[in-house]
Amino acid sequence: MPALRTILRPLLFWALVFGPSASTLLAIPADRLADDRFAHLGVDDGLGGRILDIEQDRQGFLWFALATGLHRYDGGQVRRFLHDPGDPWSMSDNSPHRLLLDSRGALWVGTYLGGLNKWLPEREQFRRISLGIDDDVMGLEEAAPGRLLVVTSAAEVAYEVRVDEPGSPVAELFDSVQSVAVDPDRGALWVFGTGGLREFSLDTYAQRRSIPWPFPVGLETIFLEALVTGDGAVWSAGYRLGVVRFDPDTGDIRVFGHTPGDPSSLTGADVTSILEDAGGRLWISSFSGLNRFQPETGTFLGFIANPISRRGLANQQIHRSFEDRTGQLWLATDNGASRYDPLRENLLFYSYDPTREGSVPAGGIRSFDEDEQGRLWVGSRSYGLARLDRRAGETVYFTAAPGREASLPDNTIWAIQYEPPGRLWVGTESGLSALEVGTGVGRFYPLPTATVSDRITSLLLDRRGTLWAAGYEGLYRLDRASESLEAVPLDSTEADLRALEDRINDLVEGSSGQLYLATEAGVLRLEADGRQSRLWPIEDFAVDSNVPSSVSTLAVQPSEDGQPGELWACTLEGGLFQLDPSTDRWRGRGLDIPEPFIQTMEAGADGTLWISSGLATHRLDLSTGALNRFGVSDGFPEIVHLRASYQSPSGELFFGGSDGFVAFDPKHVRIDGADPSLVLAEFSIGDRSILPRAHDADSPLASSITVVEDVVLRHFENDFSIELAALHFGDQMMNRY
């Protein structure tokens, strides 16, 4: 049998590297309406193809081991390193397989045919270390500073490489090993193989105990990776088996596998990699998707590929997982790299997916409201109205039915207002309708005056139960006695008021029950009876003497007791203003955002303002002035639409846009406070990239531009350029120079 296994191991290795066997695709659980939040690096980024491992060096560069060479990524560009038969300082082989950054900051590259390589950043070269005839590196760990453990695939042998000694001697330790886990707290080395689990002394490599597997292990089973978690447990990724957990104190062994039809089990038994992140969460990768272990229940949350969604996992055949120093989770897949940001997991994105019954409407999302049962109502442009029961995973659609009088008048839903116990007011392109939630029967409410546009853009049910409707041509109020709309005149002959433009952009209720209207002529205040009491003309919202074209949105800051508090206004051009109740005047507040056009705004109960420019949404901490940007990579829509935001009674915020909507509790959004490390990535003279002197004796760079401190140029080398890289791999738009 050992001879047979020696033959099988290389074949299994090549199966892992060049193509896993087909796995059953699982359906997304029906109760999961929100999309995943993954970003992707692929062909367009210079990282197309199968990636086998990922590592980050001490400078902050990311390294990707591909079957086509080793690639270094700086957030914008990729540099490729290959074997050169004529250069002994090039990488020993073009098939890098395992990467390791040791405790001293050295980057090691294990290849399939060329043994071990150490990256020399000052020289931008590699030092090669051969393992003899067994140069196929399958695993790479550090036993202690200066002592590397190398596991080979063909002979299942573990070697020790002492990198500090002359010639870096290689010693064979033991065989029948597929992966190892280092436990410095116990001074133990755990060795996994098909025959069982063995414990060795980390210092002397003397065997302490041997534990046979209490379950059958087939020839196809490979323990590809092992680790010791923060609680002292020893885990291993068992390809074709699942994931194995061993408790060193009790000796208990538990296998977590895949159960068809059970979405709480692993997405597949073809497990390839296991990772514990900085927060103590366990991630299990497989050729059937990504899994996050939920220790409270002993179950898994699965992420599988969804080719329909650009936010989903692009490819579920995952070879390795890696966490960078800012907490980004990276996945080495068969089709490039996928990145998942755990800081953004409380931002839930919902989009249209024809493969899922519970998806949202296909058109751009324009409006929201929530009923007393917690169901979310979502209005779209051209695709009608949807009711999402996010707890049950169910979606019900309401659309216009030509020829049926009791349906919605059209499918463009600009505004929604729920009124207990079961009526939904709907502002459409054709006017106002009311939908009986229980029956789905609609009733149309014609506007009282002839208009060019019947569009209703804002709805408000005030605390007295009065329904207000604002549109492109005025303001209307529902007369409960006659069940009809009446026009509210907005013109006045008083000296401090002037005629308003008819178009109303937003409508909110203030702390004392007054109504505030954002218009193209400024902000108008109405008393509870509809009487006009104050107009702040558009000139009051000028920034640096630039008069804006419109006040686009209003927001009322909730107070500690839940009642409305401070009033905020944004102009379309990006000005932010706060109403001072002591002077009854608007005070400008600086808003340093690169995109000037403000589409919508919501005030969080945690003392934040969420302001969307359409292309990005910004969180402003009112107590500190800190401004944080959120975009597509964080789970927000590609474009957030005008007025397409909402705050539920529980404080949850919603922003809708061109490809769906995002939902989140502002109190639970974690902010990425890690600063990017700035490096010099490339040095050029004229149009020629310059390498250090180790490559070219005539080079002005004594060392690589990434580490050099001084560069002396000759008089004719007067046309040069330096490229900078900010090595933070979250939202690249947040990196500033």
C-alpha positions, 0 to 999 in steps of 0.5 A: 500500500505505501508504494501505491500511495506514493503513486497516487499522491502526485496524481491527487496533487495535479488534480488539486492544481489543475482541476478538481472533480465536479462538485454538486452545486447547492441552492442558496437557502430560501431565507437568505435574500441578501447577497454576499459581499465579495470583490474580485481580482481577475484577468483585468487585474493581471490575476486571471487563472487558478490561484493556489496561495496568497501571502502578504510580505512585511512591506504590505505587498500581496503575493499570489501563487499561480500555476503561471508564476508568482505575482506581486500586487500593490493594489493597482498593478501586478508584477510577475516573477518567473523562472529564468534558466540562465539566472540562478537568482530567479525563482527555481520553478514556474509552479509556486504552490505554497507561500509563507511569511515567517516571524522574521519577515522573510517570504518563502515560496514553495514550488511543485518541482523546484523546492524552496525559494526565499525572496530577497527584497533588497535584491529583488531576487530569490535564493533557492534551497533544494530538498533533493529529489523530493522537491514538490512542496505541499505544505510550509510551516515555521517551527521556530525562528530559523527552522522551517518545516516543509511537507512534500506531496509525492513521498509524504515526508516532512523536512526541517530546513535550518535557514540560519546555518551555512548551506541551509541544511535539510533534514528528513523528520518523519514520513506518512505526513500530509500536513502539520500544525505548530502549537508553541504554547504546548511545545507540540507539533501535530502531524496529520496523515491518513493513518491518524494524528501524531503529536511530537515535541516541537524542540526535539521532534520526539513522538509523544502520542499517536491517535488512530482515526476513529472513522474510516479514511479513504485513499482519496482523503488528503489532510491538506492543511492544519492549524491550532486555534486560539482555544487550543483545539487542533483542526485540519482540512480533510479533502473528501472528508470534511473538517476534523477537530481534535481536543488535546485535553480530552482526546475528543475527535469530531468530524464536520462533513457535508450533508446533502439537503442540510444548508447548515452543514459544510457546502461540500466535503472537498475541504482544502483550507482552514483559517482562523481570522484575527477575530477568532472566527473559523473559515473553511474553504473547499471546492464547493464554496466558503464556510464560516463556522458558528461555534454556538450551534456547531453549524456553518454559514455557507457562501457559494458561487453565484454567476448572476451576482457580481457581488457573490463568490465568483468561483467556489473552487477555493484552494486557500484562504488568507487574512491580510493585516487590515482584516480583509479575507482573501480567497485563492480560487480557480478563477482569480482572487475573491476578497471578503471584508468582514467589517462590512458583513452588517451591510446587507445588499439585496438585488435582483436574481432570476434564480431566486424566488425571493429577490427584489425587483429588477429595476432601480430601487426608489422607495421603502417603508416597513409595516407593523409586522416588520415586512419591508415594502420596496418600490422600483422604477418600471418593475412595480412594488415588492413586499419582502419578508426577510425573516421568512425569505419570502417576496410578494410582488404587486404590479400594474394590470392593464384593464384592471381598475383595482390595480396600481396605475403604473409600475414606477413607484416613487414613494411609499407610506404605510398606514396601520392597520393595513393600507399602503399609500403609493406615489407613482408616475401617474399619481397617488394610489392606496393598496389594501395590504390584505387583499392587494386591491388598489384605489386611485386618488386623482389629483384635484387640479390639472397638471403636466406631470402627475408624479408623486415623489414624497409621502408623509403620514404626520403624527396627527394622522394627516397624509401629505403628498408632494409632487412635481407640481405642488403639495396635496393633503388627504381629506379624510371626510371625502377621501380625496386629495386637496391642493395646498397652496404654496404662494404667499403675499407676506413680505418675508415669503415669495412664490415657490417653485412647484417642484418639491424634492423632499418632505419631513416633519419637524420636532414640533409638528411643522412640515419642512419642504425642500424645494428648488427655491429653498426650504419652506416651513408649514404649520400643522394646518398647512399655513406657511410660516417661513421661507428660507430662500435658496440664497441662504444655502450658498457656499462660497457665494455659489448659490445652489440650484436646489435643496435636494434632501432633508433629515431629522436627527432622532433625539435620545427619547426617540422624538425628532430633533435637529433638522439638517438640509443638503443642497444638490451641489453638496452643501450641508446645513443645520437649522439653529433653533435659537436663531431660526437660521441655517448654519453651514457645515463643511462637507469634504467629499469628492462627489458634489451632488447630494441625492439623499440623506438619513440621520442615524440615531447614533449621532451620524449623518449618512449622505449619499452623492449617488456614486458613494455614501458618506458617514459623518460622525457629528461629534468628531467630524470624521467622514467615512466613505462607502461604495460598491465594494462595501455593499452599496448600490452602484448609483444611489438614487434621489430620495431613495433612502429610508429609516425604519422605526428600529433605526435600520437604514436603507439606500436604494439604487440602480442595482438593488439596495443596502440595509444596515443598522448604523450602530453596528457598522464597523469602521476600518481605521487601518491606515495604508502603508505607503511604499515606492513601488517602481522607479523609472528613467525615461520610459525604462523601469530600473531594477536594483544593482543586483540585476544591472551593475550600472543601475543607480539603485543600490537596492530595490526602490521599495527599500532604498533610502538614497538614489544618486542620479548622473547628470543625464538621468534627468527624466525620472518618475517614481510610482507610489502604492498605498497598500490597503486593499479594501476600498481603493477609493479611500486611499489618499496620497 
